Amino acid sequence: MVAVYCRQQRLPKITHLVEIYITYYEKDKRRDVDNVYSSSKYILDGMVNAGVLPRDSQKWVRDVKSSIEYDKANPRVRVLIEPAIDKKETG
């Protein structure tokens, strides 16, 4: 599903190191936190499958940060991809 969605959105190919922020909007607190966060593997694998992300290795993804919010009416997942800031530049 992630690969299909990436293709539908015509997301550009990532060509540099990135940080990925995933927000899970759950309808309630029933699912265990580790079960919610485990889906990040499938999100990254889908991005690779769609050709958006060359690989999900540390060469391309510096970090994946996740959080959980609640929205009973509209559960969803939001993925934000940001260029990774070179730590050498910031001191």
C-alpha positions, -999 to +999 in steps of 0.1 A: +000+000+000+028+024+008+045+018-026+012+023-044+005+056-025+041+068-032+036+062-069+002+078-070+016+109-053+045+110-078+070+116-050+105+127-061+134+103-057+155+109-027+191+117-036+206+127-003+207+116+034+173+122+051+156+120+084+121+106+085+094+116+109+063+094+112+032+104+131+007+077+137-028+090+143-045+062+162-083+061+168-077+050+204-051+036+228-059-001+222-027-011+202+005-016+220+031+011+213+056-014+199+031-027+175+023+008+162+060+016+158+069-017+141+050-005+110+079+019+102+097-010+086+069-015+061+067+022+054+104+024+046+103-009+026+073+005+006+092+037-002+122+016-014+098-006-035+083+025-051+118+039-060+114+069-038+141+058-014+172+041-029+177+019+002+166+021+038+202+018+050+220+043+071+236+056+040+202+071+030+183+074+063+200+090+093+171+086+117+134+076+119+115+095+146+080+084+155+052+097+176+016+088+183-014+112+182-051+104+185-079+111+160-109+089+164-126+102+133-096+100+110-069+075+119-039+078+095-002+079+092+018+110+083+053+107+069+075+137+067+109+135+049+135+161+057+171+165+045+195+155+072+216+183+085+253+176+083+265+175+119+299+188+107+282+220+096+265+227+129+295+221+151 
